[in-house]
């Protein structure tokens, strides 16, 4: 799934979740690459619902969202589809 982010420095998240609900791929385009590579490595292999529970609602500075929050939103839309 390619997810177009809103309100963040990253523009796109490429992710996959397997049939067991495990996140198997996570790659951000744009944004703070060191931090986003770290987040990606940490969440791959985790259950998507656990990633959502941990990251949803995180903000960045004065923004109402963040790259981690956008990942949670992407996973929510992927799981619901």
RAFEN-V487775 format. One record per helix or strand of 2 or more residues. SS is the DSSP state (helix for helix, strand for strand). FROM is the first residue (numbers start at 1). TO is the last residue. If there is no record, write none. Layout:
BEGIN
<<SS:FROM:TO> <SS:FROM:TO>>
END
This chain:
BEGIN
<<strand:2:4> <strand:10:17> <strand:22:30> <helix:33:43> <helix:48:55> <helix:67:80>>
END
